[in-house]
Amino acid sequence: QVQLVESGGGSVQAGGSLRLSCTYSARTTYNMGWFRQAPGKEREFVAAITRSGGSTSYSDSAKGRFTVSRDNAKNTVYLQMNSLKSEDTAVYYCAADLSVVLHRSRGTYNYWGQGTQVTVSS
């Protein structure tokens, strides 16, 4: 069982920045993803990173504003979010994927954190 704990959420004004962290308890590394869910909406893909950190993937809305990275020595994955917009308001979740290929679909992720709230005010 892999436990994931997100932190770093909060309230920020539009145009501001936040860095989310996800610490995972595991003896091995996994491909990791970030998803978000706004009220009344489906959970959607934001970004993902391979085990080594050598490859990343972003949603169109995140590209150019968000950066996913990881520090395997600390068992932590990060999501740096810049130029935040009100539409970025959501609960953000990190997830671990046991497969080899980097995925954007939430159905392929095996373990999930509890989420952290991000609120962007305009």
C-alpha atoms as a printed R data frame, in Angstrom:
    type eleno elety resid chain resno       x      y       z
1   ATOM     1    CA   GLN     A     1   0.000  0.000   0.000
2   ATOM     2    CA   VAL     A     2   1.304  3.422  -0.962
3   ATOM     3    CA   GLN     A     3   0.285  6.441   1.083
4   ATOM     4    CA   LEU     A     4   0.286  9.864  -0.517
5   ATOM     5    CA   VAL     A     5   0.013 13.136   1.393
6   ATOM     6    CA   GLU     A     6  -0.451 16.445  -0.392
7   ATOM     7    CA   SER     A     7   0.378 19.827   1.122
8   ATOM     8    CA   GLY     A     8   0.900 23.411   0.059
9   ATOM     9    CA   GLY     A     9  -2.629 24.362  -0.919
10  ATOM    10    CA   GLY     A    10  -4.195 27.615   0.137
11  ATOM    11    CA   SER     A    11  -5.771 30.834  -1.023
12  ATOM    12    CA   VAL     A    12  -4.038 33.172  -3.436
13  ATOM    13    CA   GLN     A    13  -4.987 36.074  -5.676
14  ATOM    14    CA   ALA     A    14  -5.105 35.706  -9.428
15  ATOM    15    CA   GLY     A    15  -1.641 36.004 -10.901
16  ATOM    16    CA   GLY     A    16  -0.022 34.532  -7.811
17  ATOM    17    CA   SER     A    17   1.859 31.284  -7.289
18  ATOM    18    CA   LEU     A    18   1.663 28.186  -5.143
19  ATOM    19    CA   ARG     A    19   3.812 25.089  -4.855
20  ATOM    20    CA   LEU     A    20   2.110 21.840  -3.987
21  ATOM    21    CA   SER     A    21   4.016 18.917  -2.537
22  ATOM    22    CA   CYS     A    22   3.128 15.243  -2.455
23  ATOM    23    CA   THR     A    23   5.083 12.950  -0.193
24  ATOM    24    CA   TYR     A    24   4.693  9.236  -0.773
25  ATOM    25    CA   SER     A    25   5.589  6.239   1.340
26  ATOM    26    CA   ALA     A    26   7.041  3.575  -0.876
27  ATOM    27    CA   ARG     A    27  10.192  1.519  -1.251
28  ATOM    28    CA   THR     A    28  10.195  2.099  -4.957
29  ATOM    29    CA   THR     A    29   9.383  4.970  -7.240
30  ATOM    30    CA   TYR     A    30   6.331  5.341  -9.416
31  ATOM    31    CA   ASN     A    31   5.145  7.514 -12.224
32  ATOM    32    CA   MET     A    32   3.245 10.292 -10.481
33  ATOM    33    CA   GLY     A    33   0.370 12.451 -11.585
34  ATOM    34    CA   TRP     A    34  -1.449 15.547 -10.434
35  ATOM    35    CA   PHE     A    35  -5.195 15.879 -10.941
36  ATOM    36    CA   ARG     A    36  -7.757 18.407  -9.835
37  ATOM    37    CA   GLN     A    37 -11.473 18.507  -9.223
38  ATOM    38    CA   ALA     A    38 -13.565 21.650  -9.112
39  ATOM    39    CA   PRO     A    39 -17.051 21.650  -7.539
40  ATOM    40    CA   GLY     A    40 -19.560 19.958  -9.815
41  ATOM    41    CA   LYS     A    41 -16.903 18.864 -12.291
42  ATOM    42    CA   GLU     A    42 -15.057 15.684 -13.165
43  ATOM    43    CA   ARG     A    43 -11.577 15.079 -11.819
44  ATOM    44    CA   GLU     A    44  -9.185 16.126 -14.563
45  ATOM    45    CA   PHE     A    45  -5.558 15.540 -15.419
46  ATOM    46    CA   VAL     A    46  -3.102 18.359 -14.730
47  ATOM    47    CA   ALA     A    47   0.439 16.971 -15.016
48  ATOM    48    CA   ALA     A    48   2.475 13.797 -14.708
49  ATOM    49    CA   ILE     A    49   6.117 12.810 -14.344
50  ATOM    50    CA   THR     A    50   8.009  9.577 -14.891
51  ATOM    51    CA   ARG     A    51   9.898  7.685 -12.196
52  ATOM    52    CA   SER     A    52  13.205  9.230 -13.124
53  ATOM    53    CA   GLY     A    53  11.782 12.688 -13.683
54  ATOM    54    CA   GLY     A    54  13.082 12.587 -17.218
55  ATOM    55    CA   SER     A    55   9.718 12.968 -18.917
56  ATOM    56    CA   THR     A    56   6.667 15.052 -18.106
57  ATOM    57    CA   SER     A    57   3.201 15.644 -19.493
58  ATOM    58    CA   TYR     A    58   0.802 18.558 -19.024
59  ATOM    59    CA   SER     A    59  -2.779 19.403 -19.769
60  ATOM    60    CA   ASP     A    60  -3.333 22.283 -22.157
61  ATOM    61    CA   SER     A    61  -4.491 24.486 -19.285
62  ATOM    62    CA   ALA     A    62  -1.356 23.762 -17.245
63  ATOM    63    CA   LYS     A    63   1.206 24.004 -20.019
64  ATOM    64    CA   GLY     A    64   3.415 27.048 -19.702
65  ATOM    65    CA   ARG     A    65   2.180 27.911 -16.199
66  ATOM    66    CA   PHE     A    66   2.682 24.764 -14.109
67  ATOM    67    CA   THR     A    67   5.817 22.687 -13.627
68  ATOM    68    CA   VAL     A    68   5.915 19.169 -12.196
69  ATOM    69    CA   SER     A    69   9.145 17.911 -10.655
70  ATOM    70    CA   ARG     A    70  10.309 15.346  -8.133
71  ATOM    71    CA   ASP     A    71  13.000 14.597  -5.604
72  ATOM    72    CA   ASN     A    72  13.242 10.820  -5.254
73  ATOM    73    CA   ALA     A    73  15.647 11.118  -2.337
74  ATOM    74    CA   LYS     A    74  12.830 12.826  -0.425
75  ATOM    75    CA   ASN     A    75  10.001 10.719  -1.885
76  ATOM    76    CA   THR     A    76   8.339 13.955  -2.921
77  ATOM    77    CA   VAL     A    77   6.708 15.260  -6.072
78  ATOM    78    CA   TYR     A    78   6.028 18.957  -6.612
79  ATOM    79    CA   LEU     A    79   3.642 21.030  -8.674
80  ATOM    80    CA   GLN     A    80   4.770 24.626  -9.090
81  ATOM    81    CA   MET     A    81   1.813 26.708 -10.192
82  ATOM    82    CA   ASN     A    82   2.384 30.218 -11.539
83  ATOM    83    CA   SER     A    83   0.079 32.832 -13.055
84  ATOM    84    CA   LEU     A    84  -2.859 31.286 -11.283
85  ATOM    85    CA   LYS     A    85  -6.374 31.987 -12.519
86  ATOM    86    CA   SER     A    86  -9.735 31.739 -10.826
87  ATOM    87    CA   GLU     A    87 -10.498 28.694 -12.966
88  ATOM    88    CA   ASP     A    88  -7.601 26.872 -11.289
89  ATOM    89    CA   THR     A    89  -9.653 26.744  -8.099
90  ATOM    90    CA   ALA     A    90 -10.083 23.066  -7.194
91  ATOM    91    CA   VAL     A    91  -9.008 20.288  -4.901
92  ATOM    92    CA   TYR     A    92  -5.670 19.011  -6.183
93  ATOM    93    CA   TYR     A    93  -4.766 15.352  -5.865
94  ATOM    94    CA   CYS     A    94  -1.562 13.471  -6.439
95  ATOM    95    CA   ALA     A    95  -1.607  9.877  -7.594
96  ATOM    96    CA   ALA     A    96   0.822  7.031  -8.150
97  ATOM    97    CA   ASP     A    97   0.844  4.841 -11.259
98  ATOM    98    CA   LEU     A    98   2.441  1.381 -11.218
99  ATOM    99    CA   SER     A    99   2.653  1.125 -14.980
100 ATOM   100    CA   VAL     A   100   5.653  1.904 -17.138
101 ATOM   101    CA   VAL     A   101   4.019  4.336 -19.540
102 ATOM   102    CA   LEU     A   102   3.188  7.908 -18.502
103 ATOM   103    CA   HIS     A   103  -0.589  8.230 -18.392
104 ATOM   104    CA   ARG     A   104  -3.071 11.103 -18.383
105 ATOM   105    CA   SER     A   105  -6.128  9.037 -17.539
106 ATOM   106    CA   ARG     A   106  -7.126  8.889 -13.885
107 ATOM   107    CA   GLY     A   107  -8.308  5.301 -14.300
108 ATOM   108    CA   THR     A   108  -4.739  4.054 -14.652
109 ATOM   109    CA   TYR     A   109  -3.539  5.441 -11.333
110 ATOM   110    CA   ASN     A   110  -3.442  3.004  -8.466
111 ATOM   111    CA   TYR     A   111  -3.057  5.156  -5.368
112 ATOM   112    CA   TRP     A   112  -4.423  8.566  -4.460
113 ATOM   113    CA   GLY     A   113  -3.869 11.189  -1.811
114 ATOM   114    CA   GLN     A   114  -6.633 12.982   0.090
115 ATOM   115    CA   GLY     A   115  -6.231 16.227  -1.820
116 ATOM   116    CA   THR     A   116  -5.387 19.818  -0.975
117 ATOM   117    CA   GLN     A   117  -7.605 22.821  -1.661
118 ATOM   118    CA   VAL     A   118  -6.414 25.603  -3.946
119 ATOM   119    CA   THR     A   119  -8.544 28.741  -4.101
120 ATOM   120    CA   VAL     A   120  -7.707 31.549  -6.503
121 ATOM   121    CA   SER     A   121  -9.577 34.804  -6.093
122 ATOM   122    CA   SER     A   122  -9.891 37.341  -8.876
